[in-house]
């Protein structure tokens, strides 16, 4: 059953129920799904950090216009493992491990922690 939300203009939008959204996010995070993992807005800070590190690695690949194989060689992984990093399969990695891959590409990479 979908949730209905009425907009200011009187129109109605239907959204999946919270349970269905969580099921979809879990499925998208699986290695069985080709594509990138999606994290919820309320994800733990550690997951957000890992997600951003994967993003920096992907950003490097795109900016340098290199192949996945070339990227794998630069960070010391095989291609399937590199693909998992590029598709944000963050549950497989610690922050330290992803940080090591990112600093192999960006030797002067710095991390800043801000209190909100």
Contact map, one row per residue, 1 for C-alpha under 8 A:
11100000000000011000000000000000000000000000000000000000000000000000000000000000000000000000000000000000000000000000
11110000000001111000000000000000000000000000000000000000000000000000000000000000000000000000000000000000000000000000
11111000000001111000000000000000000000000000000000000000000000000000000000000000000000000000000000000000000000000000
01111100000111100000000000000000000000000000000000000000000000000000000000000000000000000000000000000000000000000000
00111110000111100000000000000000000000000000000000000000000000000000000000000000000000000000000000000000000000000000
00011111011110000000000000000000000000000000000000000000000000000000000000000000000000000000000000000000000000000000
00001111111110000000000000000000000000000000000000000000000000000000000000000000000000000000000000000000000000000000
00000111111000000000000000000000000000000000000000000000000000000000000000000000000000000000000000000000000000000000
00000011111000000000000000000000000000000000000000000000000000000000000000000000000000000000000000000000000000000000
00000111111100000000000000000000000000000000000000000000000000000000000000000000000000000000000000000000000000000000
00000111111110000000000000000000000000000000000000000000000000000000000000000000000000000000000000000000000000000000
00011110011111000000000000000000000000000000000000000000000000000000000000000000000000000000000000000000000000000000
00011110001111100000000000000000000000000000000000000000000000000000000000000000000000000000000000000000000000000000
01111000000111110000000000000000000000000000000000000000000000000000000000000000000000000000000000000000000000000000
01111000000011111000000000000000000000000000000000000000000000000000000000000000000000000000000000000000000000000000
11100000000001111101100000000000000000000000000000000000000000000000000000000000000000000000000000000000000000000000
11100000000000111111100000000000000000000000000000000000000000000000000000000000000000000000000000000000000000000000
00000000000000011111110000000000000000000000000000000000000000000000000000000000000000000000000000000000000000000000
00000000000000001111111000000000000000000000000000000000000000000000000000000000000000000000000000000000000000000000
00000000000000011111111100000000000000000000000000000000000000000000000000000000000000000000000000000000000000000000
00000000000000011111111110000000000000000000000000000000000000000000000000000000000000000000000000000000000000000000
00000000000000000111111111000000000000000000000000000000000000000000000000000000000000000000000000000000000000000000
00000000000000000011111111100000000000000000000000000000000000000000000000000000000000000000000000000000000000000000
00000000000000000001111111110000000000000000000000000000000000000000000000000000000000000000000000000000000000000000
00000000000000000000111111111000000011110000000000000000000000000000000000000000000000000000000000000000000000000000
00000000000000000000011111111100000000000000000000000000000000000000000000000000000000000000000000000000000000000000
00000000000000000000001111111100100000000000000000000000000000000000000000000000000000000000000000000000000000000000
00000000000000000000000111111100101111000000000000000000000000000000000000000000000000000000000000000000000000000000
00000000000000000000000011111110100111000000000000000000000000000000000000000000000000001000000000000000000000000000
00000000000000000000000001111111100010000000000000000000000000000000000000000000000000001000000000000000000000000000
00000000000000000000000000001111110000000000000000000000000000000000000000000000000100001000000000000000000000000000
00000000000000000000000000000111110000000000000000000000000000000000000000000000000000000000000000000000000000000000
00000000000000000000000000111111111000000000000000000000000000000000000000000000000000000000000000000000000000000000
00000000000000000000000000000011111100000000000000000000000000000000000000000000000000000000000000000000000000000000
00000000000000000000000000010000111110000000000000000000000000000000000000000000000000100000000000000000000000000000
00000000000000000000000000011000011111000000000000000000000000000000000000000000000001111000000000000000000000000000
00000000000000000000000010011100001111100000000000000000000000000000000000000000000000111100000000000000000000000000
00000000000000000000000010011000000111110000000000000000000000000000000000000000000000010000000000000000000000000000
00000000000000000000000010000000000011111010001100000000000000000000000000000000000000000000000000000000000000000000
00000000000000000000000010000000000001111110000000000000000000000000000000000000000000000000000000000000000000000000
00000000000000000000000000000000000000111110000000000000000000000000000000000000000000000000000000000000000000000000
00000000000000000000000000000000000000011111000000000000000000000000000000000000000000000000000000000000000000000000
00000000000000000000000000000000000000111111101100000000000000000000000000000000000000000000000000000000000000000000
00000000000000000000000000000000000000000111111100000000000000000000000000000000000000000000000000000000000000000000
00000000000000000000000000000000000000000011111110000000000000000000000000000000000000000000000000000000000000000000
00000000000000000000000000000000000000000001111111000000000000000000000000000000000000000000001000000000000000000000
00000000000000000000000000000000000000100011111111100000000000000000000000000000000000000110000000000000000000000000
00000000000000000000000000000000000000100011111111110000000000000000000000000000000000000000000000000000000000000000
00000000000000000000000000000000000000000000111111111000000000000000000000000000000000000000001000000000000000000000
00000000000000000000000000000000000000000000011111111100000000000000000000000000000000000100111001000000000000000000
00000000000000000000000000000000000000000000001111111110000000000000000000000000000000010100000000000000000000000000
00000000000000000000000000000000000000000000000111111111000000000000000000000000000000000000000000000000000000000000
00000000000000000000000000000000000000000000000011111111100000000000000000000000000000000000000001100100000000000000
00000000000000000000000000000000000000000000000001111111110000000000000000000000000011110100000001000100000000000000
00000000000000000000000000000000000000000000000000111111111000000000000000000000000001010000000000000000000000000000
00000000000000000000000000000000000000000000000000011111111100000000000000000000000000000000000000000100000000000000
00000000000000000000000000000000000000000000000000001111111110000000000000000000000011000000000000001100100000000000
00000000000000000000000000000000000000000000000000000111111111000000000000000000000001000000000000000000000000000000
00000000000000000000000000000000000000000000000000000011111111100000000000000000000000000000000000000000000000000000
00000000000000000000000000000000000000000000000000000001111111110000000000000000000000000000000000000000100000000000
00000000000000000000000000000000000000000000000000000000111111111111001000000000000000000000000000000000000000000000
00000000000000000000000000000000000000000000000000000000011111111100000000000000000000000000000000000000000000000000
00000000000000000000000000000000000000000000000000000000001111111000000000000000000000000000000000000000000000000000
00000000000000000000000000000000000000000000000000000000000111111100000000000000000000000000000000000000000000000000
00000000000000000000000000000000000000000000000000000000000011111110000000000000000000000000000000000000000000000000
00000000000000000000000000000000000000000000000000000000000011011111011000000000000000000000000000000000000000000000
00000000000000000000000000000000000000000000000000000000000010001111111000000000000000000000000000000000000000000000
00000000000000000000000000000000000000000000000000000000000010000111111100000010011000000000000000000000000000000000
00000000000000000000000000000000000000000000000000000000000000000011111110000110000000000000000000000000000000000000
00000000000000000000000000000000000000000000000000000000000000000111111111000000000000000000000000000000000000000000
00000000000000000000000000000000000000000000000000000000000010000111111111100000010000000000000000000000000000000000
00000000000000000000000000000000000000000000000000000000000000000001111111111110010000000000000000000000000000000000
00000000000000000000000000000000000000000000000000000000000000000000111111111100000000000000000000000000000000000000
00000000000000000000000000000000000000000000000000000000000000000000011111111000000000000000000000000001100000000000
00000000000000000000000000000000000000000000000000000000000000000000001111111000000000000000000000001101100000000000
00000000000000000000000000000000000000000000000000000000000000000000000111111100000000000000000000001000000000000000
00000000000000000000000000000000000000000000000000000000000000000000000111111110110000000000000000000000000000000000
00000000000000000000000000000000000000000000000000000000000000000000100110011111110000000000000000000000000000000000
00000000000000000000000000000000000000000000000000000000000000000001100100001111111000000000000000000000000000000000
00000000000000000000000000000000000000000000000000000000000000000000000000000111111100000000000000000000000000000000
00000000000000000000000000000000000000000000000000000000000000000000000000001111111110000000000000000000000000000000
00000000000000000000000000000000000000000000000000000000000000000001001100001111111111000000000000000000000000000000
00000000000000000000000000000000000000000000000000000000000000000001000000000011111111100000000000000000000000000000
00000000000000000000000000000010000000000000000000000000000000000000000000000001111111111000000000000000000000000000
00000000000000000000000000000000000000000000000000000100100000000000000000000000111111111100000000000000000000000000
00000000000000000000000000000000000100000000000000000110110000000000000000000000011111111000000000000000000000000000
00000000000000000000000000000000001110000000000000000100000000000000000000000000001111111000000000000000000000000000
00000000000000000000000000000000000111000000000000100110000000000000000000000000000111111100000000000000000000000000
00000000000000000000000000001110000110000000000000000000000000000000000000000000000111111111100000000000000000000000
00000000000000000000000000000000000010000000001001100100000000000000000000000000000010011111110000000000000000000000
00000000000000000000000000000000000000000000001000000000000000000000000000000000000000001111110000000000000000000000
00000000000000000000000000000000000000000000000000000000000000000000000000000000000000001111110000000000000000000000
00000000000000000000000000000000000000000000000001000000000000000000000000000000000000001111111011000000000000000000
00000000000000000000000000000000000000000000000001000000000000000000000000000000000000000111111111000000000000000000
00000000000000000000000000000000000000000000010011000000000000000000000000000000000000000000111111100000000000000000
00000000000000000000000000000000000000000000000000000000000000000000000000000000000000000000011111110000000000000000
00000000000000000000000000000000000000000000000000000000000000000000000000000000000000000000111111111000000000000000
00000000000000000000000000000000000000000000000001001100000000000000000000000000000000000000111111111100000000000000
00000000000000000000000000000000000000000000000000001000000000000000000000000000000000000000001111111110000000000000
00000000000000000000000000000000000000000000000000000000000000000000000000000000000000000000000111111111000000000000
00000000000000000000000000000000000000000000000000000000100000000000000000110000000000000000000011111111100000000000
00000000000000000000000000000000000000000000000000001101100000000000000000100000000000000000000001111111110010000000
00000000000000000000000000000000000000000000000000000000000000000000000000000000000000000000000000111111111110000000
00000000000000000000000000000000000000000000000000000000000000000000000001100000000000000000000000011111111000000000
00000000000000000000000000000000000000000000000000000000100100000000000001100000000000000000000000001111111000000000
00000000000000000000000000000000000000000000000000000000000000000000000000000000000000000000000000000111111110000000
00000000000000000000000000000000000000000000000000000000000000000000000000000000000000000000000000000011111110000000
00000000000000000000000000000000000000000000000000000000000000000000000000000000000000000000000000000010011111000000
00000000000000000000000000000000000000000000000000000000000000000000000000000000000000000000000000000110011111100000
00000000000000000000000000000000000000000000000000000000000000000000000000000000000000000000000000000000000111110000
00000000000000000000000000000000000000000000000000000000000000000000000000000000000000000000000000000000000011111000
00000000000000000000000000000000000000000000000000000000000000000000000000000000000000000000000000000000000001111100
00000000000000000000000000000000000000000000000000000000000000000000000000000000000000000000000000000000000000111110
00000000000000000000000000000000000000000000000000000000000000000000000000000000000000000000000000000000000000011111
00000000000000000000000000000000000000000000000000000000000000000000000000000000000000000000000000000000000000001111
00000000000000000000000000000000000000000000000000000000000000000000000000000000000000000000000000000000000000000111
